Amino acid sequence: MMFMSHSSLTAWLDELAGERTLIAPRDVGRGHIHLRPVAGSSEITLEYDRPDLSAKEFLFPHTERLMQVEKRSDQVTLHDRFLEKGQVVFGLRPCDAHGLVALDALFRDREPADAHYTRRRQKTALVGIACPQMWESCFCTSLGGAPDDPTHLDVLLTAVEGGYAVQPVTNQGEALLASAAIEEVTDLSLPDIPRNEQVPVLAADQWPAHFDQEYWSRLGERCLSCKLCTFVCPTCRCFDLRDEPVASRTDLVLIERMRVWDACTAPNYRTIAGGHNSRPLKGQRIRNRYYCKFCYYPKDFGPLGCVGCGRCIDVCPVNIDIVEMLNTVYAMHQERDTVEAEAET
Amino acid sequence: MFRRPHQCRQLGGEFHHFLRLTTARPCLTQDNGFVSSAGYVHEEETHLIEQIRAKARELLESGRVSCVIGYEAATRGGTRPAFIYDPDGVDRLVWNRECYANLTTFLHDKKKPARRGEEVPNVAIMTKPCDSRAINLLLSEGQISRDKVYIIGLACGGMMAEGNLQAPCLRCNVRIPVLYDTLIGDPPDIDVTDDFEDLAELEGMSAEERLQFWLREFDRCIRCYACRQACPGCYCNVCEFDRDDSLWIGMQIELPQKYFFHTFRAMHLAGRCVECNECERVCPMDIPLSLLNRKLVKEVSELLGHRGGMTTDPVPFVTILADGEVSLI
């Protein structure tokens, strides 16, 4: 097993920060930890559970300028806006990396691939830190993940006595570690992280039978229709696209094409030209959010739209709890099976 | 853990010295929030819950209301909003020191019939004193009719967060709702004065320092709009920030837009804010929004003698049209 001491880690991170953009957990005030670009290891905090937001914003930024249109006299020029410098996201959790699988399926693996996302993905390395425990709302193990799952990372670090156990996962990870001071240690054992209870999740084709249940409108009643759950979600990937004027003068017109996060939970999300809204009720919107995650998205794109990070549970001001929802839908399904079995006999 | 208002704890660390109490009564301490003074005995007593449930059952069974909006136990501790339609569902209702949410915001969902052709529903609502001011606000702005809302008023000794009274409850002197149809519980005997001590540090700063303070706070904002959505006073059909053609603000989730959003919203709540603190409670980033709103509460209170929602008098600077319609600015 490979081992990196705390001081080696610091030196390695400072070196990475010199050649690329280093993104790492940072204290942004009042005890909140966000993944943010840092100048060096001194700005990084290693005391955190889950950062408030996942790592998705560095692949799918909350505000992305896709291109700029510049008009001078009668000449119009288009400027691409691509990520130039490589970036390393350090300290993300395995569920954050797992969440990128859902983003890849839409933005990268399906033709036509999104040029901006693909470029960012190529230029981004992921150095994760295993979770020291599963926190109360975590249920990643019910959705194919684990607190110490290296699968979707380039390097996985696990905190051990005196430093970190190092697991390179990809070639990119190996290359990244080339400059790190790593020792080979034989007697290193990784911590055994207790697992939370499994949450039952119906298969994608079992969901449509429950679409018309009254449960959804009842669940939606207390929803505030904010965008919180979707913004903290590692897999939610809806966006709005708009051309925003930056400058408008006689000699110069500048327009930026902007892609900004959007949320299907917001009241105006489904409003179309003319003002019609095909999802005007809160219950319809919350149902759509969950059906997207567990039914539509796996059917249309493959991966589930949930990795069980539990962030939406923690932040919801009105306790809309995705685990409670999954248990309820599972119970409704069991009940339905029982009724059908009784009808047959 | 289901979100508790832990910002109060964090504010407590930094702002604890603001919580100077003007009373000599030994009923409040900064350490444990409350001690065993009679007014502060924990009122989670069964008989209050039973009174609430009995009233809810009576209202539903008699057909006086079709829905009771109240609190029920949340999945991971604390409480959450509950909507009870069936008299047998009243046993879900709870009333304890963790009933944080301001339920009056849900009255906006009950302003229209549930289905076309039906009547506007009659609802009952469990209402804490601070939240009751929002009902006055909505009445004064013509949003709800008094006869459609049955107010189950709750005498309140304050809500707790992690073993302490929440910061706004420490300064609150409205201990029974400003209006109600029935009152549950006895008014706690509490004597505190709200002297806006929470604003002292900000007011002591230079304009530049204050700007930097707010920019640091707004930097964490993600424009999720939880504050706006939870606010009973934020009910525009189409918010300026939701318009596709807004000329005021871009869609970017960046500092200038966040800064503009919060100051814009605060200005629209000037004289209207009922100080329920719900915006701050729901903020996932613990932005101390109450400081922003309460600064305007203070200004309007001192200049115009008006405090949002204490009566059904409209905000002093609204326009009242000839036909009685109230127009905000």
Contacts between the chains, C-beta under 8 A, distances in Angstrom:
chain1	res1	chain2	res2	distance
A	28	B	219	6.6
A	28	B	220	5.4
A	29	B	216	6.1
A	29	B	217	7.0
A	29	B	219	7.7
A	29	B	220	6.3
A	30	B	7	7.1
A	30	B	10	4.8
A	30	B	220	7.8
A	30	B	285	7.7
A	30	B	286	4.4
A	31	B	10	5.8
A	31	B	286	7.4
A	32	B	220	5.9
A	32	B	285	6.0
A	32	B	286	6.6
A	34	B	220	7.2
A	52	B	220	8.0
A	52	B	284	6.9
A	52	B	285	7.1
A	53	B	222	7.1
A	62	B	222	7.2
A	62	B	253	4.3
A	63	B	251	8.0
A	63	B	252	4.5
A	63	B	253	5.1
A	63	B	254	5.5
A	136	B	1	5.5
A	136	B	76	6.5
A	137	B	1	7.1
A	137	B	76	7.2
A	218	B	83	7.2
A	221	B	81	7.7
A	221	B	83	4.8
A	221	B	106	7.6
A	221	B	109	7.4
A	222	B	80	6.3
A	222	B	81	4.2
A	222	B	82	7.5
A	222	B	83	7.1
A	222	B	106	7.5
A	224	B	105	7.5
A	224	B	226	6.4
A	224	B	229	4.0
A	224	B	230	5.5
A	224	B	282	7.3
A	225	B	229	5.5
A	226	B	224	5.2
A	226	B	225	4.9
A	226	B	226	4.0
A	226	B	228	7.6
A	226	B	229	4.3
A	226	B	230	7.6
A	226	B	282	7.7
A	227	B	223	7.5
A	227	B	224	4.5
A	227	B	225	5.9
A	227	B	226	7.9
A	228	B	222	7.9
A	228	B	224	4.2
A	228	B	226	5.0
A	228	B	284	5.7
A	231	B	222	5.1
A	231	B	224	5.2
A	232	B	222	7.9
A	232	B	284	7.1
A	240	B	251	6.3
A	242	B	244	7.5
A	242	B	251	5.7
A	244	B	250	5.0
A	244	B	251	7.1
A	244	B	252	7.7
A	258	B	250	7.4
A	258	B	251	6.4
A	258	B	252	6.6
A	260	B	251	4.7
A	260	B	252	6.4
A	260	B	253	6.2
A	261	B	253	6.5
A	263	B	224	7.9
A	266	B	225	7.4
A	266	B	242	7.6
A	267	B	242	7.6
A	268	B	238	7.4
A	268	B	242	4.9
A	282	B	109	7.7
A	313	B	2	7.1
A	313	B	76	7.4
A	314	B	1	6.6
A	314	B	2	7.5
A	314	B	3	6.2
A	315	B	3	5.9
A	315	B	284	4.4
A	316	B	2	7.5
A	316	B	3	6.6
A	317	B	3	5.9
A	317	B	101	7.2
A	317	B	226	6.0
A	317	B	230	6.2
A	317	B	281	6.8
A	317	B	282	3.7
A	318	B	80	5.5
A	318	B	81	5.7
A	318	B	101	6.6
A	319	B	2	5.0
A	319	B	3	7.9
A	319	B	74	4.0
A	319	B	75	6.0
A	319	B	76	7.6
A	319	B	78	7.3
A	319	B	80	3.8
A	321	B	2	7.3
A	321	B	74	7.8
A	321	B	75	4.5
A	321	B	76	7.2
A	323	B	75	7.5
A	324	B	75	5.0
